[in-house]
């Protein structure tokens, strides 16, 4: 379980760190100068490591969830602290997925300086959700959610 947790943390570090850089360093300047290429350039570089990191998190997270609670029917039982953490993580993953699909299908194909703020309204929540992933995981590991 230790190796899985380490891989999960590495994936989280890459995913969250990349989104923090995008939200704090790249996005404000891109919005100020209406620089769509700054976002595209960052995304093109980050996706090569960010998407595998996210997939690593999903894989290790699902495996660890199954290890802690092998009965899938209990994963959304909010009366159990382990189920609660699994539920929160799955809900956060679904929110991330929905925002990403919406951005990928609706905004990015038509991305221009005129709709750059629409993309920002996806980038910022995904960043906040990624931080919530860390908080929920840390809260579970430290016993805050019990």
N, C-alpha and C positions, 0 to 999 in steps of 0.2 A: 504494500500500500504506500510505502514511503516514496518509491520511485514514481508511482502514479501521481502522487501529490506534488512532487517536485516538477514533473512535466506539466501538470495543471498550473502551477505557479508560474512557470516559464511562459506558458501560453498566455496567462493573464497579464504578465508583465509586458509582453509585446503588445497585446491587444489594447490594454488600458493606456500604456505609455504612448502608443501611436495616436490614439484618439485624444489624449491630452495635448500632445504636440500639435495635432491638427486644430483642435479647438482654441488653444491658447496662443500658439505661435503663427500658424498659417492662416486660419480663418479670419481673424480681425483685419489683418493686412489685405487679404484678398477682398473682403467686403469694402474696406476703405477705398481701395483702388479699382474695385470691380474687376479683379484679375482672376478670371476663370481658369487660366492656365496654371496659376499657382496651386489651385485645388486639384486640377487634373494631374499635374506633375507629382504632387504628393501622393495622391491616390494610386497612381500607376506604380510608384515605387513601394508604397506601403502594402498594397494588396499582395505582393509577392511573398511577404512574410506575415502580414496580418491575417489573411484568410487561412493559411495553414495553422497559425497560432489559434485562431478561433475554432477550427476543426479539432485541433489537439485538445482544447478545453472541453468541447462538446463530448468527444470520445472518452477522455479520462473522467469527466464529470459524470457521464452516464454509467460508466463502469463502477465508479466509487459509489454512486447512488444505489446501484444494484447490489453492491457489496454490503452496504449498510442496511438496505431494505429490499430484499429480493422479490417481494410481493408488489408488483406494479399497481395493483388496485389500492394500495395504501399510500401511494406517493402524494395524493392530494387530501390526506387525512390530517386536517389542521390541528387535531388534538394531540398529535405525536410530534415532539420537537424535531426529530429527523425528517419526518414527512413534511413538516413546515418548511424546512430549509430546502428540501428537494423541490417542493411546490414553488417557493419563491424563485429559485434558480430557473425552473422551467418557464415560469411566467415572464421573467426578465429576458430569457432567450427568445420567447415568442414575440415580445415587444421589439427586441433588436431585429429579429427576422422580418417582422412586418414593416418596420421603418426602412430597412435595407431594400426590401422588395419594392416598396413604394418609390424610394429614391431611384433605384436602378431602372424601373420600368416607366416612371412618369417624369422624373426631373432630369436625370443625367442624360438621357438621349436628346433633350432639348436645352441642355445647360447653356446659358448665356449670361452676360452681365446683368440682364434684366430679371432673371429668376434665381440669381445666386443666393439671395436671402431665403428662398424656399429650401435650398439645399442646407443652409445653415440651420434651419428649423428641424432638420433631420440629424445633422452632425452633433449638435448640442445635446439633444436627448439621448442619442446613442452613447455619447461620452458619459453623461450622468448615469445611464443604465449600467455602463461598464464599471463605474465606481460603485454602484449598488451591488453588483456581482461580488466585488472585492469585500465590501462591508458584510454581506450575508455570509460569505465564506469565512471571513475572519470571526464574525460573531458565532458561527457554528464551532469553529476550532477553539475558541476561547470560552465557550459556554454562555455567552451573552444571550443566546436565544432560548435557553432552557428555563 
